Structure formats: structure tokens, C-alpha cells
């Protein structure tokens, strides 16, 4: 299809065309948000030191991103620390609510923005010039960023129905952090990459074998290969594990813990609908949300102790878990759709997409480290338990969904319409309702990339796409 004519691509082109103006505009927006946070929290440590820390960390992340691949770790720390400080600053409702939003911002900074930069470097290694590479990044990874932020906004909006007193502040802080993260990914990151390319530090000098190869470990590739080779058995295994979790929940929980209460059920329905639209699948979206709900409930019953319905700590664990897991699946689904348009077999497309989406160990470890700094007694004890439960649940959900259910479903279905053909799934239904159905057209974003030969079975099915001819746009 033709280049998408919607906000992400237009914003990226504007940022590439005038990067200095884009950076100034982004700084103005961040400055206004920081000023709002200083008004919300005028007293205490966050009110005094939050504004300079947030600004310094975000500017450091932008400068390190422009500095090139050698400063990528500093850029990651800058984005994560800046969004975490911003979340703690703009959240009303006390220290526990601020800690929840700070962890959400930390996860977004450590996961969304570095993935955006890695995609740009991947396209640059294929030979694209900065403007063309950033156009592709905006239309692929940029869409994943927007969809992930939209899912978090939907989750934050659904928190209002749970009834806990601290959750309106958490919802407001999460919404602000999600919007700032989206603007950063669509405006500041492209502008910083273009400025870095002008300085001669961003463009890769050579395509090293490590940069072209999959970043997934051998164990991850081997597991995905086995799963896609035996997709029906993997789906049966997923159903069995979910049934076991449901049975364990009925035996370990006293009463109806969140999210199986009335307010939590409404939030589950909203999140499942948003996930179905983002993943373009009536099956994967509800499956991801159901897996998260079962895993976080059982993990809380084992690690977090009793969780009455009126307590907000399980809801905080759900929010942090959503920030850890949902963006990764949105990126994986987008990669699978791209691979299918390139002509990959279904199994290889599913393996490659899930591999390049990564594994949430770094973000989960960051949440655990942040939880270690929280006091084990007092009002922050619930937040500490919520962070531990969210980190453990994220790894468990990734093993269940990201390694088993998602690649098995996409390999079994063959085409991701439930694995992403345009005009199918929830997005296609929405287009038919509104009368704006998109007809399939030739794809310019991936033009010139010929179909490589991919093996269709075994763990070696995951190959890099370096065999695709380079081109300059």
C-alpha cells in the first residue's frame, strides 16, 4: 500500500525536515509538563528535585541518541530515568501512586524508545538514507509505539471504575507519561537521529555480523522453532496451562480477588478490546489479557499475600505488567505482518517477529531493582509487593504467550489476519462499520525487498534478513 497518510509518518517527516525546530517544540512540551508537575507536587523531594532531574535525564537521552550506537546504554538510561522522574512528578495522590507511575515510565523508557532506535539502525544497515529509514520506522515501529501508548491510556482510563481512592491520580500520571513517551518517540527521537547523522556519528560505518543477526539467544530461537513446528500441540498446552491457573486461583484465593471483581471485569473487557484492535486478532488480544489476569492473580496469591477487592496494590501490579508485556506483543505482531508481506513462510515469520520483539528481562530486572529501593513497611509496602508481582508475572506471561501462544497461533493460522492481512480481524470489522475499508495495494515501504529463501521448520528457521538486497531511497 502507499505510504500511510496519518499522524505518525507526517510527524516523522516534519521532524526529519526541520530537526532543530522539532527538538525545540519537544522541549517546550516537556517543559510545560514539568511545570505542571511542579504545581501538582510543590512540596517534598519530588517537588524540589523532580523538575531538574526529569529535564536533565530526558535531554541526556536525546543527546546520547544523537551520539550514536556507542552511547546507546546512556540513551536508554536517560529515557528511562527521565520518564520515571516525570511520572513521579506529575502524579497526585501521594508517594505510592507516584511510585506506580514512575515504574510505568521507567518501563516505557527502557523498552519503547530503544526499540524505536534499534529499528532505525536496522534500516540504516540495509542501506537506506536517514529520511527513508525514518519513514519506514515511523510507519512500522512508530505505529507500535502509538498503539502501545493507546493501550496504556485505555488501561489508565479503566482504572476509574475500580473504585480505589488512589487510582485517579495513577490514571492521570499514566496518561501524561504515555503521551510524553509517544511525542518523544515520534518527534524527539527522529530529530535526534537526523542531527546525529549530520554530526557523522549515527550512521553505521559497516554492517557487522552481530548487528545484522537476530538479537535473540539460541535458547529463545530453539524454543520458538519447536513451538512453530508443533503449533497445535503448543496451543493445547497453552489452554491446559490457563485451565491449571484458573483451578489454582479457585483453590488459593479467598473470595473474589481483583481483577475478578465487578470493577476489574470492566477493565478486563476494555483492555481485551484494545488489545484485539492493536494485535488485529479476536483471539490473541483476549488471550493476552486473560493470561495476564490469571498469572497476576495467582502470583499475587503466592507472593503478595491477601489482596482484598478494595486495595489498589493489585491494580498497580496490573498496570506495571501491562506496560511490561503489551508493547512487546504489539511490536511482535507488527513484525510478523511485515514478514508476511515480504513473503516469509508463516512459521519463519512468527519466529522472526517474536525474536526481534525481544524478552522482557531487562525491563523486569529494572522494576525489581526499583522495588528494592522501596521500604518494606508502611504505605509503600503494597507498592513493593506490586512491583515484584508485576516483574515475575511479566516473565511468566512472556513464557506462556510470547514464546508459545503467539508464535503457535500465527504459524497455525498461516496468515495473520489473524496474523495480519489487511481488512480482516477487529480492524477490518471497524472499517466495514465506518465504511472506510482499505483495499490492498502494492507496498512501497518494503518495495525492492525480494523474497529470500527461508527454511520452514526447525530452530534454524530464524534467519536475518541481510540477504535482502540493499537499496537507497
GIFEN-V977508 format. One record per residue. N is the residue number from 1. RES is the residue in one letter. PHI is phi in radians with two decimals (999 if undefined). Layout:
BEGIN
n = <N:N>
res = <RES:RES>
phi = <PHI:PHI>
END
This chain:
BEGIN
n = <1:2:3:4:5:6:7:8:9:10:11:12:13:14:15:16:17:18:19:20:21:22:23:24:25:26:27:28:29:30:31:32:33:34:35:36:37:38:39:40:41:42:43:44:45:46:47:48:49:50:51:52:53:54:55:56:57:58:59:60:61:62:63:64:65:66:67:68:69:70:71:72:73:74:75:76:77:78:79:80:81:82:83:84:85:86:87:88:89:90:91:92:93:94:95:96:97:98:99:100:101:102:103:104:105:106:107:108:109:110:111:112:113:114:115:116:117:118:119:120:121:122:123:124:125:126:127:128:129:130:131:132:133:134:135:136:137:138:139:140:141:142:143:144:145:146:147:148:149:150:151:152:153:154:155:156:157:158:159:160:161:162:163:164:165:166:167:168:169:170:171:172:173:174:175:176:177:178:179:180:181:182:183:184:185:186:187:188:189:190:191:192:193:194:195:196:197:198:199:200:201:202:203:204:205:206:207:208:209:210:211:212:213:214:215:216:217:218:219:220:221:222:223:224:225:226:227:228:229:230:231:232:233:234:235:236:237:238:239:240:241:242:243:244:245:246:247:248:249:250:251:252:253:254:255:256:257:258:259:260:261:262:263:264:265:266:267:268:269:270:271:272:273:274:275:276:277:278:279:280:281:282:283:284:285:286:287:288:289:290:291:292:293:294:295:296:297:298:299:300:301:302:303:304:305:306:307:308:309:310:311:312:313:314:315:316:317:318:319:320:321:322:323:324:325:326:327:328:329:330:331:332:333:334:335:336:337:338:339:340:341:342:343:344:345:346:347:348:349:350:351:352:353:354:355:356:357:358:359:360:361:362:363:364:365:366:367:368:369:370:371:372:373:374:375:376:377:378:379:380:381:382:383:384:385:386:387:388:389:390:391:392:393:394:395:396:397:398:399:400:401:402:403:404:405:406:407:408:409:410:411:412:413:414:415:416:417:418:419:420:421:422:423:424:425:426:427:428:429:430:431:432:433:434:435:436:437:438:439:440:441:442:443:444:445:446:447:448:449:450:451:452:453:454:455:456:457:458:459:460:461:462:463:464:465:466:467:468:469:470:471:472:473>
res = <X:X:X:X:X:X:X:X:X:X:X:X:X:X:X:X:X:X:X:X:X:X:X:X:X:X:X:X:X:X:X:X:X:X:X:X:X:X:X:X:X:X:X:X:X:X:X:X:X:X:X:X:X:X:X:X:X:X:X:X:X:X:X:X:X:X:X:X:X:X:X:X:X:X:X:X:X:X:X:X:X:X:X:X:X:X:X:X:X:X:X:X:X:X:X:X:X:X:X:X:X:X:X:X:X:X:X:X:X:X:X:X:X:X:X:X:X:X:X:X:X:X:X:X:X:X:X:X:X:X:X:X:X:X:X:X:X:X:X:X:X:X:X:X:X:X:X:X:X:X:X:X:X:X:X:X:X:X:X:X:X:X:X:X:X:X:X:X:X:X:X:X:X:X:X:X:X:X:X:X:X:X:X:X:X:X:X:X:X:X:X:X:X:X:X:X:X:X:X:X:X:X:X:X:X:X:X:X:X:X:X:X:X:X:X:X:X:X:X:X:X:X:X:X:X:X:X:X:X:X:X:X:X:X:X:X:X:X:X:X:X:X:X:X:X:X:X:X:X:X:X:X:X:X:X:X:X:X:X:X:X:X:X:X:X:X:X:X:X:X:X:X:X:X:X:X:X:X:X:X:X:X:X:X:X:X:X:X:X:X:X:X:X:X:X:X:X:X:X:X:X:X:X:X:X:X:X:X:X:X:X:X:X:X:X:X:X:X:X:X:X:X:X:X:X:X:X:X:X:X:X:X:X:X:X:X:X:X:X:X:X:X:X:X:X:X:X:X:X:X:X:X:X:X:X:X:X:X:X:X:X:X:X:X:X:X:X:X:X:X:X:X:X:X:X:X:X:X:X:X:X:X:X:X:X:X:X:X:X:X:X:X:X:X:X:X:X:X:X:X:X:X:X:X:X:X:X:X:X:X:X:X:X:X:X:X:X:X:X:X:X:X:X:X:X:X:X:X:X:X:X:X:X:X:X:X:X:X:X:X:X:X:X:X:X:X:X:X:X:X:X:X:X:X:X:X:X:X:X:X:X:X:X:X:X:X:X:X:X:X:X:X:X>
phi = <999:-1.16:-0.98:-1.05:-1.82:-2.57:-1.05:-1.13:-1.19:-1.08:-1.14:-1.12:-1.12:-1.12:-1.14:-1.23:-1.22:-2.44:-1.14:-1.10:-1.16:-1.11:-1.15:-1.11:-1.11:-1.11:-1.12:-1.12:-1.09:-1.11:-1.10:-1.13:-1.13:-1.13:-1.11:-1.07:-1.13:-1.15:-1.29:-1.22:-2.12:-1.29:-1.99:1.53:-1.17:-1.13:-1.19:-1.45:-1.83:-1.11:-1.02:-1.14:-1.16:-1.11:-1.11:-1.09:-1.18:-1.17:-1.15:-1.09:-1.09:-1.15:-1.14:-1.19:-1.12:-1.21:-1.25:1.99:-1.19:-1.20:-1.86:-1.15:-1.20:-1.14:-1.10:-1.07:-1.12:-1.13:-1.09:-1.13:-1.15:-1.16:-1.20:-1.14:-1.12:-1.14:-1.11:-1.16:-1.40:-1.63:-1.70:-1.40:1.92:1.75:-1.14:-1.04:-1.11:-1.11:-1.16:-1.07:-1.19:-1.08:-1.20:-1.08:-1.10:-1.08:-1.13:-1.08:-1.18:-1.48:-2.06:-1.21:-1.22:-1.06:-1.10:-1.10:-1.20:-1.07:-1.15:-1.09:-1.17:-1.12:-1.21:-1.14:-1.16:-1.39:1.86:-1.30:-1.26:-0.96:-1.11:-1.19:-1.10:-1.24:-1.14:-1.13:-1.09:-1.13:-1.40:-2.02:-1.17:-1.10:-1.12:-1.10:-1.09:-1.14:-1.14:-1.14:-1.12:-1.11:-1.10:-1.16:-1.10:-1.14:-1.12:-1.13:-1.16:-1.25:-1.12:-1.15:-1.50:-1.41:1.58:-1.31:-1.20:-1.44:-1.31:-1.02:-1.13:-1.11:-1.10:-1.12:-1.11:-1.12:-1.09:-1.11:-1.15:-1.12:-1.15:-1.12:-1.11:-1.15:-1.11:-1.13:-1.21:-1.62:-2.11:-1.22:-1.15:-1.04:-1.12:-1.13:-1.16:-1.15:-1.10:-1.12:-1.16:-1.14:-1.36:1.42:-2.06:-1.59:-1.16:-1.17:-1.39:-2.67:-1.61:-1.28:-1.11:-1.15:-1.24:-1.47:-1.44:-1.16:-1.43:-1.29:-1.33:-1.11:-1.10:-1.09:-1.10:-1.13:-1.11:-1.13:-1.10:-1.14:-1.16:-1.22:-1.22:-2.17:-1.10:-1.05:-1.12:-1.16:-1.18:-1.10:-1.10:-1.07:-1.08:-1.14:-1.14:-1.10:-1.14:-1.12:-1.11:-1.11:-1.15:-1.12:-1.15:-1.18:-1.59:-1.68:-1.63:-1.74:1.49:-2.04:-1.28:-1.16:-1.69:-1.64:-1.59:-1.15:-1.13:-1.13:-1.13:-1.08:-1.11:-1.08:-1.12:-1.10:-1.15:-1.11:-1.13:-1.11:-1.16:-1.11:-1.18:-1.20:-1.54:1.02:-2.64:-1.27:-1.69:-1.18:-1.04:-1.07:-1.12:-1.09:-1.16:-1.12:-1.09:-1.06:-1.12:-1.16:-1.15:-1.20:-1.20:-1.17:-1.12:-1.16:-1.12:-1.52:-1.79:-1.65:1.41:-1.14:-2.31:-1.07:-1.11:-1.37:-1.37:-1.63:-1.06:-1.05:-1.18:-1.10:-1.07:-1.11:-1.17:-1.12:-1.10:-1.09:-1.16:-1.32:-1.78:-1.08:-1.04:-1.16:-1.26:-1.12:-1.13:-1.09:-1.11:-1.10:-1.11:-1.11:-1.11:-1.07:-1.08:-1.17:-1.18:-1.32:1.72:-1.16:-1.08:-1.07:-1.12:-1.15:-1.11:-1.15:-1.13:-1.12:-1.12:-1.23:-1.13:-1.28:-1.29:1.47:-2.29:-1.39:-1.19:-1.13:-1.16:-1.14:-1.13:-1.12:-1.13:-1.14:-1.12:-1.11:-1.15:-1.14:-1.47:-1.42:-1.18:-1.46:-2.27:1.57:-1.20:-1.55:-1.11:-1.11:-1.18:-1.12:-1.09:-1.10:-1.16:-1.11:-1.09:-1.14:-1.14:-1.15:-1.14:-1.09:-1.15:-1.14:-1.15:-1.11:-1.14:-1.43:-1.71:-1.19:-1.74:-2.00:-1.19:-1.14:-1.14:-1.16:-1.13:-1.19:-1.23:-1.30:-1.23:1.53:-2.11:-1.51:-1.94:-1.97:-2.47:1.83:-1.16:-1.15:1.57:-2.13:1.31:-1.06:-1.11:-1.15:-1.11:-1.09:-1.15:-1.21:-1.19:-1.45:1.38:-2.05:-1.40:-1.65:-1.41:-1.16:-2.34:-1.03:-1.64:-1.43:-1.07:-1.92:-1.18:1.54:-1.57:-1.35:-1.35:-1.42:-1.57:-2.04:-1.15:-1.85:-2.54:1.45:-1.17:-1.39:-1.21:-1.55:-2.15:-1.27:-1.65:-1.20:-1.28:-1.21:-1.03:-1.26:-2.66:-2.02:-1.98>
END
